Amino acid sequence: MIFARSIAGTALEGPRSMLLQLRKNLSDIDFRSLADLARELGYRVVALEGAPDLVRLEGPGAPEHRSILEDCFAVAAVLDAGGARELYHRAP
């Protein structure tokens, strides 16, 4: 089972996920700032057991979320952006 800790977020609409690699030796404050940012973007943060430097974000995703998360200090890399591709964003 791949689950260590979960930080409650908003309700999910059409679950999508994004896989992030975190910087080594993050403090709890740095992790909490990432979790707060992810929650503001509508994601739920799931830390993967056995892989302390990886987290999965579950939520709706949007084209600009990848670059916002890459700018966060705690994130070393976005390994899989899921539905948050920045090719273009077309208004409905």
HUFENZI-V947797 format. One record per helix or strand of 2 or more residues. SS is the DSSP state (H for helix, E for strand). FROM is the first residue (numbers start at 1). TO is the last residue. Records with the same first field share a line. If there is no record, write none. Layout:
BEGIN
SS = FROM-TO  FROM-TO
END
This chain:
BEGIN
E = 5-7  16-22  43-47  54-59  75-80
H = 28-40  65-70
END
